[in-house]
Amino acid sequence: MAKEKQKDWFAEYRKEREERLVKFGLTGLTEEQMDVINIPNDAPENYHCDGEISSAQAYSRWVGQLKNSGLTPAQVKSAIKFIFG
């Protein structure tokens, strides 16, 4: 019986995530930038600081993180649209 190759779920997730971002014009991103963009979806407890800040504060903080990650203003707009529609 041939040994089955174990599937790399994390690599598959990252590839799928990158493909979704490309559809919004977000190309050439670093792993860190992709992680920051996805904070509201992938880490809502971090986005809201475990519920210690308001939704408006969480949003403002996240937009600041997007800018600090090196995204251009156009990429920041695309990232916001990607997450919040």
Distance bins in CASP14 RR format, pairs under 12 A and 6 or more apart:
PFRMAT RR
TARGET T0000
AUTHOR 0000-0000-0000
RMODE 2
METHOD distances of the structure
MODEL  1
6 12 0 0 0 0 0 1 0 0 0 0 0
7 13 0 0 0 0 0 1 0 0 0 0 0
8 14 0 0 0 0 1 0 0 0 0 0 0
8 15 0 0 0 0 1 0 0 0 0 0 0
9 15 0 0 0 0 0 1 0 0 0 0 0
9 16 0 0 0 0 0 1 0 0 0 0 0
10 16 0 0 0 0 0 1 0 0 0 0 0
10 17 0 0 0 0 0 1 0 0 0 0 0
10 31 0 0 0 0 0 1 0 0 0 0 0
11 17 0 0 0 0 0 1 0 0 0 0 0
11 18 0 0 0 0 0 1 0 0 0 0 0
11 31 0 0 0 0 0 1 0 0 0 0 0
12 18 0 0 0 0 0 1 0 0 0 0 0
12 19 0 0 0 0 0 1 0 0 0 0 0
13 19 0 0 0 0 0 1 0 0 0 0 0
13 20 0 0 0 0 0 1 0 0 0 0 0
13 34 0 0 0 0 0 1 0 0 0 0 0
13 35 0 0 0 0 0 1 0 0 0 0 0
13 38 0 0 0 0 0 1 0 0 0 0 0
13 42 0 0 0 0 1 0 0 0 0 0 0
14 20 0 0 0 0 0 1 0 0 0 0 0
14 21 0 0 0 0 0 1 0 0 0 0 0
14 29 0 0 0 0 0 1 0 0 0 0 0
14 31 1 0 0 1 0 0 0 0 0 0 0
14 34 1 0 0 1 0 0 0 0 0 0 0
14 35 0 0 0 0 1 0 0 0 0 0 0
14 38 0 0 0 0 0 1 0 0 0 0 0
14 42 0 0 0 0 0 1 0 0 0 0 0
15 21 0 0 0 0 0 1 0 0 0 0 0
15 22 0 0 0 0 0 1 0 0 0 0 0
15 31 0 0 0 0 0 1 0 0 0 0 0
15 34 0 0 0 0 0 1 0 0 0 0 0
16 22 0 0 0 0 0 1 0 0 0 0 0
16 23 0 0 0 0 0 1 0 0 0 0 0
16 34 0 0 0 0 0 1 0 0 0 0 0
16 38 0 0 0 0 0 1 0 0 0 0 0
17 23 0 0 0 0 0 1 0 0 0 0 0
17 24 0 0 0 0 0 1 0 0 0 0 0
17 26 0 0 0 0 0 1 0 0 0 0 0
17 29 0 0 0 0 0 1 0 0 0 0 0
17 31 0 0 0 0 1 0 0 0 0 0 0
17 33 0 0 0 0 0 1 0 0 0 0 0
17 34 1 0 0 1 0 0 0 0 0 0 0
17 35 0 0 0 0 1 0 0 0 0 0 0
17 37 0 0 0 0 1 0 0 0 0 0 0
17 38 1 0 0 1 0 0 0 0 0 0 0
17 41 0 0 0 0 1 0 0 0 0 0 0
17 42 0 0 0 0 1 0 0 0 0 0 0
17 82 0 0 0 0 0 1 0 0 0 0 0
18 24 0 0 0 0 0 1 0 0 0 0 0
18 25 0 0 0 0 0 1 0 0 0 0 0
18 26 0 0 0 0 1 0 0 0 0 0 0
18 27 0 0 0 0 1 0 0 0 0 0 0
18 28 0 0 0 0 1 0 0 0 0 0 0
18 29 1 0 0 1 0 0 0 0 0 0 0
18 30 0 0 0 0 0 1 0 0 0 0 0
18 31 0 0 0 0 1 0 0 0 0 0 0
18 33 0 0 0 0 0 1 0 0 0 0 0
18 34 1 0 0 1 0 0 0 0 0 0 0
18 35 0 0 0 0 0 1 0 0 0 0 0
18 37 0 0 0 0 0 1 0 0 0 0 0
18 38 0 0 0 0 0 1 0 0 0 0 0
19 25 0 0 0 0 0 1 0 0 0 0 0
19 26 0 0 0 0 0 1 0 0 0 0 0
19 27 0 0 0 0 0 1 0 0 0 0 0
19 34 0 0 0 0 0 1 0 0 0 0 0
20 26 0 0 0 0 1 0 0 0 0 0 0
20 27 0 0 0 0 0 1 0 0 0 0 0
20 29 0 0 0 0 0 1 0 0 0 0 0
20 34 0 0 0 0 1 0 0 0 0 0 0
20 37 0 0 0 0 0 1 0 0 0 0 0
20 38 0 0 0 0 1 0 0 0 0 0 0
20 41 0 0 0 0 0 1 0 0 0 0 0
20 78 0 0 0 0 0 1 0 0 0 0 0
20 79 0 0 0 0 0 1 0 0 0 0 0
20 82 1 0 0 1 0 0 0 0 0 0 0
20 83 0 0 0 0 0 1 0 0 0 0 0
21 27 1 0 0 1 0 0 0 0 0 0 0
21 28 0 0 0 0 1 0 0 0 0 0 0
21 29 1 0 0 1 0 0 0 0 0 0 0
21 30 0 0 0 0 0 1 0 0 0 0 0
21 31 0 0 0 0 0 1 0 0 0 0 0
21 33 0 0 0 0 1 0 0 0 0 0 0
21 34 1 0 0 1 0 0 0 0 0 0 0
21 35 0 0 0 0 0 1 0 0 0 0 0
21 36 0 0 0 0 0 1 0 0 0 0 0
21 37 1 0 0 1 0 0 0 0 0 0 0
21 38 0 0 0 0 1 0 0 0 0 0 0
21 41 0 0 0 0 0 1 0 0 0 0 0
21 71 0 0 0 0 0 1 0 0 0 0 0
21 75 0 0 0 0 1 0 0 0 0 0 0
21 78 0 0 0 0 1 0 0 0 0 0 0
21 79 0 0 0 0 1 0 0 0 0 0 0
21 81 0 0 0 0 0 1 0 0 0 0 0
21 82 1 0 0 1 0 0 0 0 0 0 0
21 83 0 0 0 0 0 1 0 0 0 0 0
22 28 0 0 0 0 1 0 0 0 0 0 0
22 29 0 0 0 0 1 0 0 0 0 0 0
22 34 0 0 0 0 0 1 0 0 0 0 0
22 78 0 0 0 0 0 1 0 0 0 0 0
22 82 0 0 0 0 0 1 0 0 0 0 0
23 78 0 0 0 0 0 1 0 0 0 0 0
23 81 0 0 0 0 0 1 0 0 0 0 0
23 82 0 0 0 0 1 0 0 0 0 0 0
24 34 0 0 0 0 0 1 0 0 0 0 0
24 37 0 0 0 0 1 0 0 0 0 0 0
24 38 0 0 0 0 0 1 0 0 0 0 0
24 74 0 0 0 0 0 1 0 0 0 0 0
24 75 0 0 0 0 1 0 0 0 0 0 0
24 76 0 0 0 0 0 1 0 0 0 0 0
24 77 0 0 0 0 1 0 0 0 0 0 0
24 78 1 0 1 0 0 0 0 0 0 0 0
24 79 1 0 0 1 0 0 0 0 0 0 0
24 80 0 0 0 0 1 0 0 0 0 0 0
24 81 1 0 0 1 0 0 0 0 0 0 0
24 82 1 0 1 0 0 0 0 0 0 0 0
24 83 0 0 0 0 1 0 0 0 0 0 0
24 84 0 0 0 0 0 1 0 0 0 0 0
24 85 0 0 0 0 1 0 0 0 0 0 0
25 37 0 0 0 0 0 1 0 0 0 0 0
25 71 0 0 0 0 0 1 0 0 0 0 0
25 72 0 0 0 0 0 1 0 0 0 0 0
25 74 0 0 0 0 1 0 0 0 0 0 0
25 75 0 0 0 0 1 0 0 0 0 0 0
25 77 0 0 0 0 0 1 0 0 0 0 0
25 78 1 0 1 0 0 0 0 0 0 0 0
25 79 0 0 0 0 1 0 0 0 0 0 0
25 81 0 0 0 0 1 0 0 0 0 0 0
25 82 0 0 0 0 1 0 0 0 0 0 0
26 33 0 0 0 0 1 0 0 0 0 0 0
26 34 0 0 0 0 1 0 0 0 0 0 0
26 36 0 0 0 0 0 1 0 0 0 0 0
26 37 1 0 0 1 0 0 0 0 0 0 0
26 38 0 0 0 0 0 1 0 0 0 0 0
26 66 0 0 0 0 0 1 0 0 0 0 0
26 69 0 0 0 0 0 1 0 0 0 0 0
26 71 0 0 0 0 1 0 0 0 0 0 0
26 72 0 0 0 0 0 1 0 0 0 0 0
26 74 0 0 0 0 1 0 0 0 0 0 0
26 75 1 0 0 1 0 0 0 0 0 0 0
26 76 0 0 0 0 0 1 0 0 0 0 0
26 77 0 0 0 0 0 1 0 0 0 0 0
26 78 1 0 1 0 0 0 0 0 0 0 0
26 79 1 0 0 1 0 0 0 0 0 0 0
26 80 0 0 0 0 0 1 0 0 0 0 0
26 81 0 0 0 0 1 0 0 0 0 0 0
26 82 1 0 0 1 0 0 0 0 0 0 0
26 83 0 0 0 0 0 1 0 0 0 0 0
27 33 0 0 0 0 0 1 0 0 0 0 0
27 34 0 0 0 0 0 1 0 0 0 0 0
27 71 0 0 0 0 0 1 0 0 0 0 0
27 72 0 0 0 0 0 1 0 0 0 0 0
27 74 0 0 0 0 0 1 0 0 0 0 0
27 75 0 0 0 0 1 0 0 0 0 0 0
27 78 0 0 0 0 1 0 0 0 0 0 0
28 34 0 0 0 0 1 0 0 0 0 0 0
28 70 0 0 0 0 0 1 0 0 0 0 0
28 71 0 0 0 0 0 1 0 0 0 0 0
28 72 0 0 0 0 0 1 0 0 0 0 0
28 75 0 0 0 0 1 0 0 0 0 0 0
29 35 0 0 0 0 1 0 0 0 0 0 0
29 36 0 0 0 0 1 0 0 0 0 0 0
29 37 1 0 0 1 0 0 0 0 0 0 0
29 38 0 0 0 0 0 1 0 0 0 0 0
29 66 0 0 0 0 0 1 0 0 0 0 0
29 69 0 0 0 0 1 0 0 0 0 0 0
29 70 0 0 0 0 1 0 0 0 0 0 0
29 71 1 0 0 1 0 0 0 0 0 0 0
29 72 0 0 0 0 0 1 0 0 0 0 0
29 75 1 0 0 1 0 0 0 0 0 0 0
29 78 0 0 0 0 0 1 0 0 0 0 0
29 79 0 0 0 0 1 0 0 0 0 0 0
29 82 0 0 0 0 0 1 0 0 0 0 0
30 36 0 0 0 0 1 0 0 0 0 0 0
30 37 0 0 0 0 0 1 0 0 0 0 0
30 69 1 0 0 1 0 0 0 0 0 0 0
30 70 0 0 0 0 1 0 0 0 0 0 0
30 71 0 0 0 0 1 0 0 0 0 0 0
30 75 0 0 0 0 0 1 0 0 0 0 0
31 37 0 0 0 0 0 1 0 0 0 0 0
31 38 0 0 0 0 0 1 0 0 0 0 0
31 69 0 0 0 0 0 1 0 0 0 0 0
32 38 0 0 0 0 0 1 0 0 0 0 0
32 39 0 0 0 0 0 1 0 0 0 0 0
32 65 0 0 0 0 0 1 0 0 0 0 0
32 66 0 0 0 0 0 1 0 0 0 0 0
32 68 0 0 0 0 0 1 0 0 0 0 0
32 69 1 0 0 1 0 0 0 0 0 0 0
32 70 0 0 0 0 1 0 0 0 0 0 0
32 71 0 0 0 0 0 1 0 0 0 0 0
33 39 0 0 0 0 0 1 0 0 0 0 0
33 65 0 0 0 0 1 0 0 0 0 0 0
33 66 0 0 0 0 1 0 0 0 0 0 0
33 67 0 0 0 0 0 1 0 0 0 0 0
33 68 0 0 0 0 0 1 0 0 0 0 0
33 69 1 0 1 0 0 0 0 0 0 0 0
33 70 1 0 0 1 0 0 0 0 0 0 0
33 71 1 0 0 1 0 0 0 0 0 0 0
33 72 0 0 0 0 0 1 0 0 0 0 0
33 75 0 0 0 0 1 0 0 0 0 0 0
33 76 0 0 0 0 0 1 0 0 0 0 0
33 78 0 0 0 0 0 1 0 0 0 0 0
33 79 0 0 0 0 1 0 0 0 0 0 0
33 82 0 0 0 0 0 1 0 0 0 0 0
34 41 0 0 0 0 0 1 0 0 0 0 0
34 42 0 0 0 0 1 0 0 0 0 0 0
34 66 0 0 0 0 0 1 0 0 0 0 0
34 69 0 0 0 0 1 0 0 0 0 0 0
34 71 0 0 0 0 0 1 0 0 0 0 0
34 75 0 0 0 0 0 1 0 0 0 0 0
34 79 0 0 0 0 1 0 0 0 0 0 0
34 82 0 0 0 0 0 1 0 0 0 0 0
35 41 0 0 0 0 0 1 0 0 0 0 0
35 42 1 0 0 1 0 0 0 0 0 0 0
35 43 0 0 0 0 1 0 0 0 0 0 0
35 46 0 0 0 0 0 1 0 0 0 0 0
35 62 0 0 0 0 0 1 0 0 0 0 0
35 65 0 0 0 0 1 0 0 0 0 0 0
35 66 0 0 0 0 0 1 0 0 0 0 0
35 69 0 0 0 0 1 0 0 0 0 0 0
35 79 0 0 0 0 0 1 0 0 0 0 0
36 42 0 0 0 0 0 1 0 0 0 0 0
36 43 0 0 0 0 0 1 0 0 0 0 0
36 46 0 0 0 0 0 1 0 0 0 0 0
36 47 0 0 0 0 0 1 0 0 0 0 0
36 61 0 0 0 0 0 1 0 0 0 0 0
36 62 1 0 0 1 0 0 0 0 0 0 0
36 63 0 0 0 0 0 1 0 0 0 0 0
36 64 0 0 0 0 1 0 0 0 0 0 0
36 65 1 0 1 0 0 0 0 0 0 0 0
36 66 1 0 1 0 0 0 0 0 0 0 0
36 67 0 0 0 0 1 0 0 0 0 0 0
36 68 0 0 0 0 1 0 0 0 0 0 0
36 69 1 0 1 0 0 0 0 0 0 0 0
36 70 0 0 0 0 1 0 0 0 0 0 0
36 71 0 0 0 0 1 0 0 0 0 0 0
36 75 0 0 0 0 0 1 0 0 0 0 0
36 76 0 0 0 0 0 1 0 0 0 0 0
36 79 0 0 0 0 1 0 0 0 0 0 0
36 82 0 0 0 0 0 1 0 0 0 0 0
36 83 0 0 0 0 0 1 0 0 0 0 0
37 43 0 0 0 0 0 1 0 0 0 0 0
37 47 0 0 0 0 0 1 0 0 0 0 0
37 62 0 0 0 0 1 0 0 0 0 0 0
37 63 0 0 0 0 0 1 0 0 0 0 0
37 65 0 0 0 0 1 0 0 0 0 0 0
37 66 1 0 0 1 0 0 0 0 0 0 0
37 67 0 0 0 0 0 1 0 0 0 0 0
37 69 0 0 0 0 1 0 0 0 0 0 0
37 70 0 0 0 0 0 1 0 0 0 0 0
37 71 1 0 0 1 0 0 0 0 0 0 0
37 75 0 0 0 0 1 0 0 0 0 0 0
37 76 0 0 0 0 1 0 0 0 0 0 0
37 77 0 0 0 0 0 1 0 0 0 0 0
37 78 0 0 0 0 1 0 0 0 0 0 0
37 79 1 0 1 0 0 0 0 0 0 0 0
37 80 0 0 0 0 1 0 0 0 0 0 0
37 81 0 0 0 0 0 1 0 0 0 0 0
37 82 1 0 0 1 0 0 0 0 0 0 0
37 83 1 0 0 1 0 0 0 0 0 0 0
37 84 0 0 0 0 0 1 0 0 0 0 0
38 44 0 0 0 0 0 1 0 0 0 0 0
38 46 0 0 0 0 0 1 0 0 0 0 0
38 47 0 0 0 0 1 0 0 0 0 0 0
38 62 0 0 0 0 0 1 0 0 0 0 0
38 65 0 0 0 0 0 1 0 0 0 0 0
38 66 0 0 0 0 0 1 0 0 0 0 0
38 69 0 0 0 0 0 1 0 0 0 0 0
38 79 0 0 0 0 1 0 0 0 0 0 0
38 82 0 0 0 0 1 0 0 0 0 0 0
38 83 1 0 0 1 0 0 0 0 0 0 0
39 45 0 0 0 0 0 1 0 0 0 0 0
39 46 1 0 0 1 0 0 0 0 0 0 0
39 47 1 0 1 0 0 0 0 0 0 0 0
39 48 0 0 0 0 0 1 0 0 0 0 0
39 49 0 0 0 0 0 1 0 0 0 0 0
39 58 0 0 0 0 1 0 0 0 0 0 0
39 59 0 0 0 0 0 1 0 0 0 0 0
39 61 0 0 0 0 1 0 0 0 0 0 0
39 62 1 0 1 0 0 0 0 0 0 0 0
39 63 0 0 0 0 0 1 0 0 0 0 0
39 64 0 0 0 0 0 1 0 0 0 0 0
39 65 1 0 0 1 0 0 0 0 0 0 0
39 66 0 0 0 0 1 0 0 0 0 0 0
39 69 0 0 0 0 0 1 0 0 0 0 0
39 79 0 0 0 0 0 1 0 0 0 0 0
39 82 0 0 0 0 0 1 0 0 0 0 0
39 83 0 0 0 0 1 0 0 0 0 0 0
40 46 0 0 0 0 1 0 0 0 0 0 0
40 47 1 0 1 0 0 0 0 0 0 0 0
40 48 0 0 0 0 1 0 0 0 0 0 0
40 55 0 0 0 0 0 1 0 0 0 0 0
40 58 1 0 0 1 0 0 0 0 0 0 0
40 59 0 0 0 0 1 0 0 0 0 0 0
40 61 0 0 0 0 0 1 0 0 0 0 0
40 62 1 0 0 1 0 0 0 0 0 0 0
40 63 0 0 0 0 0 1 0 0 0 0 0
40 65 0 0 0 0 0 1 0 0 0 0 0
40 66 0 0 0 0 0 1 0 0 0 0 0
40 79 0 0 0 0 1 0 0 0 0 0 0
40 80 0 0 0 0 1 0 0 0 0 0 0
40 82 0 0 0 0 1 0 0 0 0 0 0
40 83 1 0 1 0 0 0 0 0 0 0 0
40 84 1 0 0 1 0 0 0 0 0 0 0
40 85 0 0 0 0 0 1 0 0 0 0 0
41 47 0 0 0 0 1 0 0 0 0 0 0
41 62 0 0 0 0 0 1 0 0 0 0 0
41 79 0 0 0 0 0 1 0 0 0 0 0
41 82 0 0 0 0 1 0 0 0 0 0 0
41 83 1 0 0 1 0 0 0 0 0 0 0
41 84 0 0 0 0 0 1 0 0 0 0 0
41 85 0 0 0 0 0 1 0 0 0 0 0
42 62 0 0 0 0 0 1 0 0 0 0 0
42 83 0 0 0 0 0 1 0 0 0 0 0
43 49 0 0 0 0 0 1 0 0 0 0 0
43 50 0 0 0 0 0 1 0 0 0 0 0
43 58 0 0 0 0 0 1 0 0 0 0 0
43 62 0 0 0 0 0 1 0 0 0 0 0
43 65 0 0 0 0 0 1 0 0 0 0 0
44 50 0 0 0 0 1 0 0 0 0 0 0
44 51 0 0 0 0 1 0 0 0 0 0 0
44 55 0 0 0 0 0 1 0 0 0 0 0
44 58 0 0 0 0 1 0 0 0 0 0 0
44 62 0 0 0 0 0 1 0 0 0 0 0
44 83 0 0 0 0 0 1 0 0 0 0 0
45 51 1 0 0 1 0 0 0 0 0 0 0
45 52 0 0 0 0 0 1 0 0 0 0 0
45 53 0 0 0 0 0 1 0 0 0 0 0
45 58 0 0 0 0 0 1 0 0 0 0 0
46 52 0 0 0 0 0 1 0 0 0 0 0
46 53 0 0 0 0 0 1 0 0 0 0 0
46 58 0 0 0 0 1 0 0 0 0 0 0
46 61 0 0 0 0 1 0 0 0 0 0 0
46 62 0 0 0 0 1 0 0 0 0 0 0
46 65 0 0 0 0 1 0 0 0 0 0 0
47 53 0 0 0 0 1 0 0 0 0 0 0
47 54 0 0 0 0 0 1 0 0 0 0 0
47 55 0 0 0 0 1 0 0 0 0 0 0
47 57 0 0 0 0 0 1 0 0 0 0 0
47 58 1 0 1 0 0 0 0 0 0 0 0
47 59 0 0 0 0 1 0 0 0 0 0 0
47 60 0 0 0 0 0 1 0 0 0 0 0
47 61 0 0 0 0 1 0 0 0 0 0 0
47 62 1 0 0 1 0 0 0 0 0 0 0
47 63 0 0 0 0 0 1 0 0 0 0 0
47 65 0 0 0 0 1 0 0 0 0 0 0
47 66 0 0 0 0 0 1 0 0 0 0 0
47 83 0 0 0 0 1 0 0 0 0 0 0
47 84 0 0 0 0 0 1 0 0 0 0 0
48 54 0 0 0 0 1 0 0 0 0 0 0
48 55 1 0 0 1 0 0 0 0 0 0 0
48 56 0 0 0 0 0 1 0 0 0 0 0
48 57 0 0 0 0 1 0 0 0 0 0 0
48 58 1 0 1 0 0 0 0 0 0 0 0
48 59 0 0 0 0 1 0 0 0 0 0 0
48 61 0 0 0 0 1 0 0 0 0 0 0
48 62 0 0 0 0 1 0 0 0 0 0 0
49 55 0 0 0 0 0 1 0 0 0 0 0
49 57 0 0 0 0 1 0 0 0 0 0 0
49 58 1 0 0 1 0 0 0 0 0 0 0
49 60 0 0 0 0 0 1 0 0 0 0 0
49 61 1 0 0 1 0 0 0 0 0 0 0
49 62 0 0 0 0 0 1 0 0 0 0 0
50 58 0 0 0 0 0 1 0 0 0 0 0
51 57 0 0 0 0 1 0 0 0 0 0 0
51 58 0 0 0 0 1 0 0 0 0 0 0
52 58 0 0 0 0 1 0 0 0 0 0 0
52 61 0 0 0 0 0 1 0 0 0 0 0
53 59 0 0 0 0 1 0 0 0 0 0 0
53 60 0 0 0 0 1 0 0 0 0 0 0
53 61 1 0 0 1 0 0 0 0 0 0 0
53 62 0 0 0 0 0 1 0 0 0 0 0
54 60 0 0 0 0 1 0 0 0 0 0 0
54 61 0 0 0 0 0 1 0 0 0 0 0
55 61 0 0 0 0 0 1 0 0 0 0 0
55 62 0 0 0 0 0 1 0 0 0 0 0
55 84 0 0 0 0 0 1 0 0 0 0 0
56 62 0 0 0 0 0 1 0 0 0 0 0
56 63 0 0 0 0 0 1 0 0 0 0 0
57 63 0 0 0 0 0 1 0 0 0 0 0
57 64 0 0 0 0 0 1 0 0 0 0 0
58 64 0 0 0 0 0 1 0 0 0 0 0
58 65 0 0 0 0 0 1 0 0 0 0 0
58 83 0 0 0 0 0 1 0 0 0 0 0
58 84 0 0 0 0 0 1 0 0 0 0 0
59 65 0 0 0 0 0 1 0 0 0 0 0
59 66 0 0 0 0 0 1 0 0 0 0 0
59 80 0 0 0 0 1 0 0 0 0 0 0
59 83 0 0 0 0 1 0 0 0 0 0 0
59 84 0 0 0 0 1 0 0 0 0 0 0
60 66 0 0 0 0 0 1 0 0 0 0 0
60 67 0 0 0 0 0 1 0 0 0 0 0
60 80 0 0 0 0 0 1 0 0 0 0 0
61 67 0 0 0 0 0 1 0 0 0 0 0
61 68 0 0 0 0 0 1 0 0 0 0 0
62 68 0 0 0 0 0 1 0 0 0 0 0
62 69 0 0 0 0 0 1 0 0 0 0 0
62 71 0 0 0 0 0 1 0 0 0 0 0
62 76 0 0 0 0 0 1 0 0 0 0 0
62 79 0 0 0 0 1 0 0 0 0 0 0
62 80 0 0 0 0 1 0 0 0 0 0 0
62 83 0 0 0 0 1 0 0 0 0 0 0
62 84 0 0 0 0 0 1 0 0 0 0 0
63 69 0 0 0 0 0 1 0 0 0 0 0
63 71 0 0 0 0 1 0 0 0 0 0 0
63 73 0 0 0 0 0 1 0 0 0 0 0
63 75 0 0 0 0 0 1 0 0 0 0 0
63 76 1 0 0 1 0 0 0 0 0 0 0
63 77 0 0 0 0 0 1 0 0 0 0 0
63 79 0 0 0 0 1 0 0 0 0 0 0
63 80 1 0 0 1 0 0 0 0 0 0 0
63 83 0 0 0 0 0 1 0 0 0 0 0
63 84 0 0 0 0 0 1 0 0 0 0 0
64 70 0 0 0 0 0 1 0 0 0 0 0
64 71 0 0 0 0 1 0 0 0 0 0 0
64 73 0 0 0 0 0 1 0 0 0 0 0
64 76 0 0 0 0 1 0 0 0 0 0 0
64 79 0 0 0 0 0 1 0 0 0 0 0
64 80 0 0 0 0 0 1 0 0 0 0 0
65 71 0 0 0 0 1 0 0 0 0 0 0
65 76 0 0 0 0 0 1 0 0 0 0 0
65 79 0 0 0 0 0 1 0 0 0 0 0
65 80 0 0 0 0 0 1 0 0 0 0 0
66 72 0 0 0 0 0 1 0 0 0 0 0
66 73 0 0 0 0 1 0 0 0 0 0 0
66 74 0 0 0 0 0 1 0 0 0 0 0
66 75 1 0 0 1 0 0 0 0 0 0 0
66 76 1 0 1 0 0 0 0 0 0 0 0
66 77 0 0 0 0 1 0 0 0 0 0 0
66 78 0 0 0 0 1 0 0 0 0 0 0
66 79 1 0 1 0 0 0 0 0 0 0 0
66 80 1 0 0 1 0 0 0 0 0 0 0
66 81 0 0 0 0 0 1 0 0 0 0 0
66 82 0 0 0 0 0 1 0 0 0 0 0
66 83 0 0 0 0 1 0 0 0 0 0 0
67 73 0 0 0 0 1 0 0 0 0 0 0
67 74 0 0 0 0 0 1 0 0 0 0 0
67 75 0 0 0 0 1 0 0 0 0 0 0
67 76 1 0 0 1 0 0 0 0 0 0 0
67 77 0 0 0 0 0 1 0 0 0 0 0
67 79 0 0 0 0 0 1 0 0 0 0 0
67 80 0 0 0 0 0 1 0 0 0 0 0
68 76 0 0 0 0 0 1 0 0 0 0 0
69 75 0 0 0 0 1 0 0 0 0 0 0
69 76 0 0 0 0 1 0 0 0 0 0 0
69 79 0 0 0 0 1 0 0 0 0 0 0
70 76 0 0 0 0 1 0 0 0 0 0 0
70 79 0 0 0 0 0 1 0 0 0 0 0
71 77 0 0 0 0 1 0 0 0 0 0 0
71 78 0 0 0 0 1 0 0 0 0 0 0
71 79 1 0 0 1 0 0 0 0 0 0 0
71 80 0 0 0 0 0 1 0 0 0 0 0
71 82 0 0 0 0 0 1 0 0 0 0 0
72 78 0 0 0 0 1 0 0 0 0 0 0
72 79 0 0 0 0 0 1 0 0 0 0 0
73 79 0 0 0 0 0 1 0 0 0 0 0
73 80 0 0 0 0 0 1 0 0 0 0 0
74 80 0 0 0 0 0 1 0 0 0 0 0
74 81 0 0 0 0 0 1 0 0 0 0 0
75 81 0 0 0 0 0 1 0 0 0 0 0
75 82 0 0 0 0 1 0 0 0 0 0 0
76 82 0 0 0 0 0 1 0 0 0 0 0
76 83 0 0 0 0 0 1 0 0 0 0 0
77 83 0 0 0 0 0 1 0 0 0 0 0
77 84 0 0 0 0 0 1 0 0 0 0 0
77 85 0 0 0 0 0 1 0 0 0 0 0
78 84 0 0 0 0 0 1 0 0 0 0 0
78 85 0 0 0 0 0 1 0 0 0 0 0
79 85 0 0 0 0 0 1 0 0 0 0 0
END
